[in-house]
Amino acid sequence: MSNSLSNINQQQLTNWVEQALAKSSLGKLPNYIPLLAEANPKSFAVVLQTIDNQILSLGNLETKIPLMSLIKPFLLFYLLSKFGNKSVFQKVGREPSEKPFNSLEQLEVDGGWPRNPMINSGAIALSSLLLGNTATERCKNFCFWLNNQGNCQLFLDENMLASVRSLPNQNNQAIAKKLVECGYIKDAEITLDTYNRICCLSGRIFDIANLGMLLVKPSNYDWKKYSSTVQELMTTCGLYEASNIYAKEIGIPTKSSVSGIILGVVPSGGVIVCYSPPLDQQGNSVAGLFLLGEISRNSHLSVFC
Ligand code: GLN
């Protein structure tokens, strides 16, 4: 039985992509960030990259894609590598959430304690740990580290940032206010500005695949440990309240984002990155989820197999 990304061939990938794209019309573009609402719903890209750097790819490979929530696992990884478990998990929990990724209600039910780093409240809380005096500096320092360690060329998409700011996100503002009230962050404004900036870090799908390889090929013992923590949280929380369903159906650590990217990490195997903007109700790319499911099932990639 083959259980490896490297056994997949271009023809198989093309067939699965065709099926995935047929499903994407079931999804909708997000409406709360104007530039994402204007994305081409037919835009599509996929990259499979193995641990020994074999690559299969298809689609609009040069499109620049904002990471949005895909920054969250890397924010967690970066902070764990800088400050260790104790400091990081004083700011954020490790439990799955039941409500949508931007839910204030979830935070209120939990008395202001952010459930996990894969939802907005958790990532906003963690953004406050980034080093630098200003939001600009914090984002720059983080981006520099990601590009160095991940061998990629992420950049801040200023147009996307302007678009995010053009419709102030009242959910995120209320979340930040609540986090201040409960003592988890000090300054709502600078923290939210930092969070918005890091969500607008962007790159080509190959940059995102290289970044994902950081989790597959951590360079020392501590990073291996931290990568396992990140992968655990991607599995239990990466697709928000739908995480448990896909833990079964896909069976590999997965993170989605409102821009339509999905990253699947195949432990000791490689990464699968898919970009298709139409989203399901939970904010996960419809085609991306389908494709990851097909690849995982057909190649027996599930860690629960
Ligand atoms: N920046 C987006 C937000 O705060 C990220 C959310 C996402 O990708 N799901 O809503």
Boltz pocket constraint, residues with backbone or C-beta under 6 A from the ligand:
constraints:
  - pocket:
      binder: B
      contacts: [[A, 67], [A, 68], [A, 69], [A, 70], [A, 101], [A, 102], [A, 120], [A, 172], [A, 195], [A, 196], [A, 199], [A, 256], [A, 257], [A, 258], [A, 259], [A, 283]]
      max_distance: 6.0
